[in-house]
Amino acid sequence: MLTPHDTPEPATGTATGTATPHPAEVPPGGDPLARERAHLAASRAALRAMREDVESLDLTDVTANWVNAAVLNAQVEERIKSLADLSHTPLFFGRLDYVREVSAGEEGAAPDGPHRAERFYIGRRHVHDPAGDPMVIDWRAPVSQPFYQASRTNPLDVALRRRFGYTGGDITAYEDEDLTASGDGAEATSRLLQQEIERPRVGPMRDIVATIQPEQDEIVRSGLSGTVCVQGGPGTGKTAVGLHRVAYLLYAHRERLARTGTLVIGPNDSFLRYIEQVLPALGELAVHQATVDSLVAHVPVTGADPAPTAIVKGDARMAEVLRRALRSHVGRPTESLVVVRGSRRWRVPADEIATLIEELLARGIRYGAAREALPQRIAHAVLIRMEQAGEAPDDRVQNAVARDRAVKALVKAVWPPVDPAKLVLRLLGDADFLRTHSADLLTDEERTALLWPKPYRGVKSARWSAADAVLIDEARDLVERTPSLGHVVLDEAQDLSPMQYRAVGRRCSTGSATVLGDLAQGTTAWATPAWPEALHHLGKPDAHVEELTAGFRVPREVIAYASRLLPAIAPGLAEVRSVRESPGSLRLVRAGEGALLPGLVEACHAALTHEGSTGLIVPDPLVEAAREALVGAGLSALAPGEETRADARLTLVPASLAKGLEYDYVVLAEPSAVVEAEPTRGAGLRRLYVGLTRAVSGLTVVHEGELPEELG
């Protein structure tokens, strides 16, 4: 059982400890803020002591061999890293004061009634004192959950919830919420929570552990066995929820996930660089990150497909085309097999071998596994004949028969090895081969779109596209099973094709997944129309779908303006309800003819007068012109994903790379050009919706031409 810790008094070493008095109980002249700062200092000292204890471990002669020693040393190094004290990151951000009844006269009973206070500080990791008593409780522990879930209508035995405000790593304020107070049940908005959400964004993405809302907490703490799909509009925190869910699962199921592994999949490298510090800040260092393209990078991608071709290659029907093409390599023997063992000759008829082949095909096992099983099946048929002749062969004899030259030659002839890349190469370059194996699946127009204008000679000379790499990954899995991880987080999932979903699903086929996305932000030609369809392709049709509709990042005025596009891009999707009002957060600036670039520069200068980061989002064709205009005005701009700093707060963002990023202030150029840069108007409007919703504090739209009519 967790016990409270007494601060700032030293630990008593007892089982219960004593609680710090409520601020109202502080003696005259007492300073609650000073006491909390003292607890922070004591907690940091305790964390340093925990780290020093690990660093001082003598691992000499504690293992049986050098392999075990290397493993143990690696584990100790990981433990030391996880105990790092990030000086600018609050060690704890909240406090829970419980009041529970005890029997009269029991230790801890108050003089005026049978109550005893228990107090817990909630933070990013567990910290204990030398006696083992907790000074900070990990936010993922069950005892911490009321910090996120308790309310006046359901206080969960919490009397008081305290939130702390920080500047850098120092406590500068606190805010109390009395959950025992009577009233109409309305929950007051926390000023400190609001300030934390609005805190200027300089550097990579931060964790939201101090601001998790009840509906987000329910998703974060959902079990490992089930897959969860989170539909969330801009600013609802779906990405942060997914990352915190990984951290929670690693806390609750550490041994299991240590064996099976975890993976976070993002849309591009810029996005991964942006989120890469969230999990380390929560003490989790073993989570791998990747893009779908990097997962299937079996060949170098040097080409690109036009949209119609990419759509066909990404269609789930291609999985069956590949399966048929692969199975076409399996033949049937035309002659009996003769195996010579000593002076005896054992004959297996061709029709019996054909039956063995048909049985393996009917089982639906991987091509490579079936190919390895066929020699053993043939050897077993030979052993039956040996036994019928009065011999007593054992497993060693069966293995020897399976390795016989005649058996190996037959297997090579009827079940040859197949290189997945060469299989796809032939499909895309041989019209007759493609037509044979896509009959009744693809139309003539679709086959024409798939075929290369001129076939390539080999795998190395081919100009593979990203969609081709996914096809090769599918073919590889048909040959040999893809290893499965314990849990996969898939972000910006709405942009994946069915074949990309299958590629991700293979990597969590025996595990679970957290799928994150927003149907309104689908910007690819094959964007997901509905989550049930996507989850079917992922192999998780029974996944639970949650919808987040409360927005915490985007100001109400900005999200309302962007939501004018929803009827055109996602009919029926609920509009995000922002909890933040920020009058003046939206500005529409009409530039004079030929004055778009000067208008953008002026808007950037204005945004940079505010604290925090600024993102200049422009249509992709306008990127270089915008960069030159900024340089000419004495402004340097970072590339998307590069870490902003106090002296470098402006980022130039092509509209195609804006997804998943956020900035305190956003300047968006020429909305109509953003729309026109995409192959279809629907994709362009969704791209614009993404750009309009990247701002945390303010959005300025600068346009020379007319705005899209959907904006009103």
C-alpha positions in Angstrom: 0.0 0.0 0.0 1.3 3.4 -0.9 1.7 5.8 2.1 1.8 9.6 2.2 5.0 11.4 2.8 5.5 14.3 5.2 7.0 17.5 3.9 9.0 19.4 4.7 9.5 17.4 7.9 11.9 14.5 7.5 10.5 11.0 7.0 9.4 9.4 10.2 9.9 5.9 8.8 6.5 4.8 10.0 4.0 3.0 7.9 1.7 5.9 7.6 3.7 9.1 7.9 1.9 12.4 8.5 0.4 14.7 6.0 1.2 18.3 5.3 -1.6 20.5 6.6 -4.2 22.0 4.3 -3.2 25.7 3.5 -6.1 26.8 5.7 -4.4 25.0 8.6 -1.0 26.6 8.1 0.0 28.5 11.3 0.1 32.3 11.0 3.1 33.3 9.0 3.3 29.9 7.2 4.0 29.9 3.5 2.4 27.1 1.6 4.3 27.9 -1.6 7.6 27.7 0.3 6.6 24.3 1.7 5.8 23.0 -1.8 9.2 24.3 -3.1 10.8 22.5 -0.2 9.1 19.3 -1.2 10.2 19.8 -4.8 13.8 20.3 -3.6 13.6 17.2 -1.4 12.1 15.2 -4.2 14.9 16.2 -6.6 17.5 15.3 -4.0 15.8 11.9 -3.5 15.8 11.3 -7.3 19.5 12.1 -7.4 20.1 9.6 -4.6 18.1 6.9 -6.5 20.3 7.5 -9.5 23.5 7.5 -7.4 22.4 4.2 -5.8 22.2 2.6 -9.3 25.4 4.2 -10.5 27.3 2.8 -7.4 26.2 -0.8 -8.0 29.2 -3.2 -8.2 28.4 -5.6 -11.0 31.8 -7.5 -10.8 31.4 -11.2 -10.6 27.6 -11.2 -10.3 27.0 -12.9 -13.6 28.0 -16.3 -14.9 29.4 -15.2 -18.3 30.2 -12.2 -20.4 26.9 -12.3 -22.2 24.8 -12.0 -19.0 27.2 -9.3 -17.9 26.6 -7.3 -21.0 22.9 -7.6 -20.7 22.9 -6.6 -17.1 25.2 -3.6 -17.8 22.8 -2.5 -20.6 19.9 -2.8 -18.2 21.6 -0.7 -15.6 22.5 1.9 -18.1 18.9 2.2 -19.2 17.9 2.5 -15.5 20.4 5.3 -15.0 19.0 7.1 -18.0 15.4 6.8 -16.9 16.4 8.4 -13.5 17.7 11.6 -15.1 16.3 14.7 -13.6 15.3 17.1 -16.4 15.9 20.5 -14.7 13.4 22.4 -16.8 10.7 19.8 -16.5 8.4 19.8 -13.4 9.1 16.7 -11.3 5.5 16.8 -10.1 2.6 18.9 -11.3 -0.3 18.1 -8.9 -1.3 16.9 -5.5 -4.2 14.9 -4.1 -5.5 15.3 -0.6 -7.7 12.4 0.6 -9.8 12.4 3.7 -10.9 8.9 4.8 -12.7 7.9 8.0 -10.9 6.0 10.7 -12.2 4.6 14.0 -12.3 6.9 17.0 -9.0 6.7 18.9 -7.2 5.1 15.9 -3.8 6.5 15.1 -4.3 9.5 12.8 -7.8 10.4 14.0 -8.2 14.1 14.2 -9.2 15.7 17.5 -12.5 17.0 16.1 -13.5 13.9 14.2 -12.6 10.5 12.9 -10.6 11.6 9.8 -7.1 11.2 8.6 -5.6 13.1 5.7 -3.5 11.3 3.1 -1.6 13.2 0.5 0.1 12.2 -2.7 2.1 14.3 -5.2 1.5 13.3 -8.8 4.4 13.6 -11.2 6.1 12.1 -14.3 7.8 9.3 -12.5 8.0 7.6 -9.1 10.4 9.0 -6.5 10.9 7.6 -3.0 13.0 8.6 0.0 15.7 6.5 1.6 13.1 4.7 3.7 11.1 3.7 0.6 8.2 6.0 1.3 6.9 7.7 -1.9 7.6 11.4 -2.4 6.2 11.5 -5.9 3.7 9.1 -7.4 3.9 8.1 -11.1 1.0 9.6 -13.0 0.3 6.1 -14.4 -0.2 4.5 -11.0 -3.9 3.6 -10.1 -3.7 6.0 -7.1 -3.0 8.9 -9.5 -6.1 8.4 -11.7 -8.4 10.5 -9.5 -6.2 13.5 -10.3 -7.6 13.3 -13.8 -11.1 11.8 -13.1 -12.3 13.3 -9.8 -15.0 16.0 -9.9 -17.4 17.6 -7.5 -20.1 15.2 -8.7 -17.8 12.2 -8.3 -14.9 13.2 -6.0 -13.5 9.6 -5.7 -12.7 10.3 -2.0 -10.5 13.3 -2.9 -11.0 16.3 -0.7 -8.7 18.7 -2.5 -6.8 18.7 -5.9 -3.9 21.1 -6.2 -2.3 22.1 -9.5 1.1 23.7 -9.6 2.4 26.4 -12.0 6.0 26.4 -13.0 8.5 28.7 -14.6 11.3 26.6 -15.9 11.6 23.9 -13.3 10.6 26.1 -10.3 7.2 26.2 -8.7 5.8 29.8 -9.0 2.1 29.2 -8.2 -0.5 26.8 -7.1 -4.3 26.5 -7.5 -6.6 24.5 -5.2 -9.9 22.8 -6.1 -12.1 21.8 -3.2 -14.0 18.8 -4.4 -16.1 18.6 -1.2 -17.7 22.1 -1.8 -21.4 22.1 -2.4 -22.8 23.8 -5.4 -24.7 23.3 -8.6 -22.1 20.7 -9.8 -20.6 22.9 -12.4 -16.8 22.4 -12.8 -14.7 25.5 -12.7 -12.1 26.0 -15.4 -8.6 25.8 -14.0 -6.5 28.9 -14.6 -3.2 27.0 -14.3 -4.4 24.3 -16.6 -5.4 26.9 -19.2 -2.1 28.6 -18.9 -0.3 25.3 -19.3 -2.2 24.6 -22.5 -1.5 28.1 -23.8 2.2 28.1 -22.8 4.3 29.2 -25.7 5.6 26.3 -27.9 9.4 26.6 -28.4 11.2 23.3 -29.1 9.7 19.9 -29.8 6.3 18.6 -28.7 5.7 18.5 -24.9 3.9 15.9 -22.9 0.4 16.8 -21.7 0.6 14.7 -18.5 -0.3 17.7 -16.4 -3.4 18.6 -18.5 -4.9 15.2 -19.5 -8.7 15.5 -19.4 -11.1 12.8 -18.1 -12.2 11.6 -21.6 -8.5 11.5 -22.7 -7.5 9.6 -19.5 -10.1 6.9 -20.2 -8.4 6.2 -23.6 -4.9 6.4 -22.1 -5.7 3.8 -19.5 -7.6 1.4 -21.7 -6.3 -2.2 -21.7 -3.5 -3.7 -23.7 -5.5 -6.5 -25.2 -7.9 -4.3 -27.3 -7.2 -2.0 -30.2 -8.5 1.6 -29.8 -9.2 4.0 -32.7 -9.4 7.7 -31.8 -11.1 10.0 -34.1 -10.1 13.5 -33.0 -10.3 16.9 -34.7 -7.6 19.5 -34.5 -6.5 20.4 -31.0 -8.2 17.5 -29.3 -4.9 16.0 -28.2 -5.2 12.7 -30.0 -1.4 12.4 -30.8 -0.5 13.2 -27.2 -3.2 10.7 -26.0 -1.6 8.0 -28.2 1.9 8.7 -26.9 0.7 8.8 -23.3 -1.1 5.5 -23.9 2.2 3.9 -24.9 3.8 5.2 -21.7 0.9 3.9 -19.6 1.0 0.4 -21.2 4.7 0.2 -20.7 4.1 1.0 -17.0 1.2 -1.5 -16.6 2.6 -4.3 -18.8 6.4 -3.7 -18.8 7.6 -7.3 -18.9 5.3 -8.3 -21.7 6.0 -5.3 -23.9 9.8 -5.6 -23.1 9.6 -9.0 -24.9 7.3 -8.1 -27.7 8.3 -4.4 -28.4 6.4 -1.2 -29.1 6.4 1.1 -32.1 5.1 4.6 -32.9 4.4 5.2 -36.6 4.1 8.8 -37.9 3.4 10.3 -41.3 6.9 11.7 -42.0 10.3 12.2 -40.4 9.5 15.9 -39.6 6.6 14.7 -37.4 8.7 12.1 -35.7 11.4 14.6 -34.9 8.6 16.9 -33.4 7.3 14.2 -31.1 10.5 12.3 -30.2 11.0 14.0 -26.8 7.6 13.2 -25.4 8.2 9.6 -24.3 11.8 10.2 -22.9 10.3 13.0 -20.8 8.0 10.4 -19.3 10.9 8.1 -18.6 10.3 5.7 -21.5 13.3 5.2 -23.7 12.6 1.8 -25.4 9.9 2.8 -27.9 10.9 2.8 -31.5 9.6 5.3 -34.1 9.2 4.9 -37.8 7.2 6.0 -40.8 5.3 3.5 -43.0 7.8 4.1 -45.8 10.7 3.2 -43.5 8.9 0.0 -42.4 8.6 -1.2 -46.0 12.0 0.1 -47.2 13.0 -3.2 -48.9 14.0 -1.4 -52.1 15.2 2.2 -52.7 12.3 4.5 -53.6 13.4 6.7 -56.5 10.2 7.0 -58.5 6.7 8.5 -58.0 3.3 7.3 -59.2 0.5 9.5 -60.6 -2.5 9.5 -58.3 -4.6 7.0 -60.4 -1.7 4.5 -60.3 -1.1 5.0 -56.6 -4.8 4.4 -55.9 -4.8 1.1 -57.7 -1.5 -0.1 -56.1 -2.9 0.9 -52.7 -6.2 -1.0 -53.2 -6.7 -4.1 -51.0 -7.4 -6.2 -54.2 -3.7 -6.1 -54.9 -3.2 -8.5 -52.0 -5.1 -11.2 -53.8 -3.4 -10.4 -57.1 0.0 -11.0 -55.3 -1.3 -14.2 -53.7 -2.4 -15.6 -57.0 0.9 -14.6 -58.7 2.9 -16.2 -56.0 1.0 -19.4 -56.0 1.3 -19.7 -59.7 4.9 -20.7 -59.1 3.8 -23.9 -57.5 3.8 -26.8 -60.0 2.8 -30.5 -60.1 5.2 -33.4 -60.7 5.0 -35.2 -63.9 7.0 -38.3 -62.8 7.2 -40.4 -59.8 9.9 -39.8 -57.2 12.5 -42.5 -56.5 14.5 -42.3 -53.3 17.5 -44.7 -53.0 18.4 -45.9 -49.4 21.2 -48.4 -49.4 20.2 -51.2 -51.7 16.5 -50.3 -51.6 14.6 -48.0 -53.9 11.5 -46.3 -52.7 9.0 -44.9 -55.2 6.3 -42.2 -54.5 3.9 -41.7 -57.4 3.4 -38.3 -58.9 -0.3 -38.1 -58.0 0.5 -38.7 -54.3 3.0 -35.9 -54.3 0.4 -33.7 -56.1 -2.0 -34.5 -53.2 0.6 -33.4 -50.7 1.0 -30.2 -52.5 -2.7 -29.5 -52.7 -3.0 -30.2 -48.9 -0.3 -27.6 -48.2 -1.9 -25.0 -50.5 -5.3 -25.6 -48.8 -3.9 -24.9 -45.4 -3.1 -21.3 -46.5 0.3 -21.2 -44.7 3.1 -19.0 -45.9 4.7 -19.9 -49.2 8.1 -20.3 -47.6 6.8 -22.4 -44.6 5.0 -24.7 -47.0 8.1 -25.1 -49.1 10.0 -26.1 -46.1 7.3 -28.6 -45.0 7.0 -30.3 -48.4 10.3 -32.3 -48.1 9.2 -33.6 -44.7 5.8 -34.6 -46.1 7.4 -36.5 -48.9 9.9 -38.2 -46.5 7.0 -39.3 -44.3 5.4 -40.9 -47.3 8.7 -42.8 -47.9 8.8 -43.9 -44.2 5.3 -45.4 -44.4 6.6 -47.6 -47.2 9.6 -48.6 -45.2 7.4 -49.6 -42.3 5.1 -51.5 -44.6 8.2 -53.4 -45.8 9.1 -54.4 -42.2 11.7 -51.7 -41.4 11.7 -49.5 -38.3 12.8 -46.1 -39.4 13.0 -43.2 -36.8 13.1 -39.4 -37.1 16.7 -39.4 -38.1 15.8 -41.5 -41.2 13.0 -39.1 -42.0 15.3 -36.1 -41.8 17.8 -37.9 -44.0 15.2 -38.7 -46.6 14.0 -35.1 -46.6 17.6 -34.0 -47.4 18.0 -36.5 -50.2 19.1 -35.1 -53.5 16.1 -36.4 -55.4 13.7 -34.9 -52.9 15.5 -31.6 -52.9 15.5 -31.5 -56.7 11.8 -32.3 -56.9 10.9 -29.6 -54.3 13.0 -27.0 -56.2 11.1 -27.9 -59.4 7.6 -27.9 -58.1 7.9 -25.3 -55.3 10.7 -23.0 -56.3 12.0 -20.1 -54.1 10.5 -16.7 -55.1 12.1 -13.3 -54.5 9.3 -10.9 -53.5 10.8 -7.9 -55.3 11.2 -10.0 -58.5 7.5 -11.1 -58.2 6.3 -7.4 -58.1 8.8 -6.5 -60.9 7.2 -9.1 -63.1 3.6 -8.1 -62.3 4.3 -4.4 -63.1 6.3 -5.2 -66.3 4.6 -8.3 -67.8 1.1 -7.5 -69.1 0.1 -11.1 -69.7 1.3 -12.2 -66.2 -0.7 -9.3 -64.6 -3.8 -10.0 -66.7 -3.7 -13.7 -65.8 -3.6 -13.1 -62.0 -5.9 -10.1 -61.9 -8.7 -11.5 -63.9 -12.1 -10.7 -62.3 -10.3 -8.4 -59.8 -9.0 -5.4 -61.9 -10.4 -3.6 -64.9 -8.4 -3.1 -68.1 -8.0 0.6 -67.2 -6.6 -0.4 -63.8 -4.2 -2.8 -65.3 -3.0 -0.2 -67.8 -2.4 2.2 -64.9 -0.3 -0.4 -63.1 2.0 -1.4 -65.9 5.3 0.4 -66.4 5.5 2.1 -69.8 8.8 0.3 -70.3 9.6 -2.8 -68.2 12.8 -2.7 -66.2 15.5 -5.3 -66.5 16.0 -6.1 -62.9 15.2 -5.1 -59.3 18.2 -2.8 -59.0 17.5 -0.9 -62.2 13.8 -0.3 -61.4 12.5 3.1 -60.3 10.4 1.9 -57.4 7.7 4.1 -55.9 6.5 4.2 -52.3 3.4 2.2 -53.3 5.7 -0.5 -55.0 7.6 -0.9 -51.7 4.3 -1.6 -49.9 3.5 -4.3 -52.6 6.9 -5.9 -52.0 6.2 -5.9 -48.3 3.0 -7.7 -48.9 4.7 -10.2 -51.1 7.4 -10.8 -48.4 4.7 -11.5 -45.9 3.2 -14.1 -48.2 6.5 -15.8 -48.4 7.5 -15.5 -44.7 5.5 -14.2 -41.8 6.3 -10.6 -40.6 7.2 -10.5 -36.9 4.5 -9.0 -34.7 5.0 -6.4 -32.0 3.1 -6.1 -28.7 1.7 -2.7 -29.4 1.7 -0.2 -32.3 0.6 3.4 -32.3 -0.4 4.6 -35.8 -0.8 8.4 -36.1 -2.4 10.4 -38.9 -3.9 7.1 -40.0 -6.6 8.7 -42.2 -4.0 9.1 -45.0 -3.1 5.5 -45.4 -4.1 3.3 -48.3 -5.7 -0.2 -47.6 -2.4 -1.8 -48.5 -0.5 0.4 -46.1 -3.0 -0.5 -43.4 -2.2 -4.2 -44.1 1.5 -3.4 -43.8 1.0 -1.9 -40.4 -1.5 -4.6 -39.3 1.1 -7.3 -40.0 3.4 -5.7 -37.4 0.7 -6.0 -34.7 -1.1 -9.2 -35.9 -0.7 -10.8 -32.5 -0.6 -7.5 -30.5 -2.8 -4.5 -30.3 -2.8 -1.0 -31.7 -3.8 2.6 -31.0 -5.1 4.2 -34.2 -5.2 8.0 -34.3 -6.6 10.2 -37.0 -9.1 12.7 -38.2 -11.2 11.9 -41.3 -11.5 15.6 -42.1 -7.7 15.9 -42.4 -7.3 13.1 -45.0 -5.2 14.7 -47.8 -4.2 11.7 -49.9 -6.1 10.6 -53.0 -6.8 7.3 -51.2 -7.7 8.8 -47.8 -9.8 6.8 -45.4 -13.6 7.4 -45.9 -14.6 5.6 -42.7 -12.9 4.0 -39.7 -14.6 0.6 -39.9 -13.2 0.1 -43.4 -9.7 1.1 -42.3 -9.8 -1.1 -39.2 -10.9 -4.0 -41.4 -7.8 -3.6 -43.6 -5.7 -3.3 -40.4 -6.9 -6.7 -39.3 -8.6 -5.2 -36.2 -12.3 -5.1 -37.2 -13.4 -5.3 -33.5 -11.5 -2.2 -32.4 -13.3 0.3 -30.2 -13.7 3.7 -31.8 -13.6 6.8 -29.5 -14.3 10.3 -30.7 -12.7 13.4 -29.1 -14.6 16.5 -29.7 -13.4 18.9 -27.0 -10.6 21.1 -28.3 -7.9 22.4 -26.1 -5.3 23.7 -28.5 -7.0 25.8 -31.2 -8.8 29.0 -30.1 -12.6 28.9 -30.5 -12.6 31.7 -33.2 -10.0 29.9 -35.3 -11.6 26.4 -35.2 -15.0 27.9 -35.9 -13.6 29.5 -39.1 -11.9 26.3 -40.2 -15.0 24.2 -39.5 -16.8 26.1 -42.3 -15.0 23.5 -44.5 -16.5 20.4 -42.7 -19.7 20.1 -44.8 -17.6 19.9 -47.9 -14.8 17.6 -46.6 -16.4 15.4 -43.9 -20.2 15.6 -43.9 -21.7 14.5 -40.6 -18.4 14.7 -38.7 -18.8 16.5 -35.3 -17.3 20.0 -35.1 -14.6 20.4 -32.5 -15.8 22.5 -29.5 -12.9 24.6 -28.3 -12.8 25.3 -24.6 -10.6 28.3 -25.2 -11.8 31.8 -26.1 -9.2 34.1 -27.5 -10.7 37.3 -28.9 -8.7 38.6 -31.8 -7.0 35.3 -32.5 -8.1 35.3 -36.2 -7.1 37.9 -38.7 -7.9 37.9 -42.5 -5.6 40.2 -44.5 -6.2 41.0 -48.1 -3.0 41.9 -49.9 -2.9 44.2 -52.8 -2.1 42.9 -56.3 1.5 41.6 -56.4 1.8 42.3 -52.6 1.3 38.7 -51.3 5.0 38.1 -50.3 5.5 41.5 -48.6 2.2 40.9 -46.8 3.5 37.5 -45.5 6.7 39.1 -44.3 4.8 41.8 -42.5 2.5 39.2 -40.8 5.6 37.2 -39.7 7.2 40.2 -38.2 4.0 40.9 -36.3 3.7 37.3 -35.1 7.3 37.3 -33.9 6.6 40.3 -31.6 4.7 37.7 -29.4 6.3 35.1 -27.3 6.5 31.6 -28.7 6.9 29.9 -32.1 5.6 31.1 -35.5 4.8 28.9 -38.5 4.5 30.3 -42.0 2.4 27.8 -44.0 2.5 28.3 -47.7 1.4 26.3 -50.8 4.2 24.0 -51.9 4.9 25.9 -55.2 5.4 29.1 -53.2 8.0 27.8 -50.7 11.1 29.0 -52.4 9.7 32.4 -53.2 8.6 32.8 -49.6 12.0 31.8 -48.4 13.7 34.4 -50.6 11.3 37.0 -49.3 12.1 36.2 -45.7 15.8 36.3 -46.3 15.4 39.6 -48.1 13.7 41.0 -45.0 16.4 39.7 -42.7 14.3 36.7 -41.4 15.8 33.2 -41.3 13.4 30.3 -41.2 13.8 26.7 -39.9 12.6 23.7 -41.8 9.6 21.6 -40.5 10.7 19.4 -37.6 13.8 21.4 -36.8 13.7 22.4 -33.1 12.7 26.0 -32.5 14.8 28.0 -30.0 14.6 31.3 -28.3 16.7 32.9 -31.2 15.0 30.9 -34.0 11.3 30.9 -33.7 10.1 31.1 -37.3 9.5 27.9 -39.4 8.7 27.9 -43.1 6.2 25.0 -43.7 5.1 23.6 -47.0 1.3 23.0 -46.7 1.9 19.3 -47.5 4.1 18.9 -44.3 1.9 20.9 -41.9 0.0 17.9 -40.6 0.6 17.0 -36.9 2.7 20.2 -36.3 1.6 23.2 -34.1 2.8 26.7 -33.5 1.8 29.5 -31.2 1.1 31.8 -34.2 0.5 30.8 -37.7 0.6 32.8 -40.9 -1.1 31.0 -43.7 -0.6 32.1 -47.3 -3.2 32.1 -50.1 -5.8 29.5 -49.1 -7.0 29.1 -52.7 -3.5 28.2 -53.9 -3.3 25.6 -51.1 -6.5 24.0 -52.5 -5.4 24.2 -56.1 -2.0 22.5 -55.4 -3.8 19.2 -54.7 -5.0 16.8 -57.4 -8.6 17.1 -56.4 -10.6 19.9 -54.7 -11.7 17.7 -51.9 -8.1 16.8 -51.0 -7.2 20.5 -51.4 -9.9 21.6 -49.0 -8.8 19.0 -46.4 -5.2 20.3 -46.8 -6.4 23.8 -46.1 -8.3 22.6 -43.1 -5.1 21.2 -41.7 -3.2 24.4 -42.3 -5.9 26.6 -40.7 -5.8 24.5 -37.5 -2.1 24.6 -36.6 -2.3 27.7 -34.4 -2.4 27.7 -30.6 -2.8 31.4 -30.0 -3.3 33.2 -33.3 -3.9 32.8 -37.0 -3.3 35.3 -39.7 -4.6 34.5 -43.2 -2.9 36.5 -46.0 -4.4 36.3 -49.4 -4.2 38.1 -52.7 -6.8 36.2 -54.6 -10.4 35.3 -53.6 -10.9 32.9 -50.7 -12.4 29.5 -51.4 -16.2 29.8 -51.5 -16.5 27.1 -48.8 -15.1 29.6 -46.3 -18.1 31.8 -46.8 
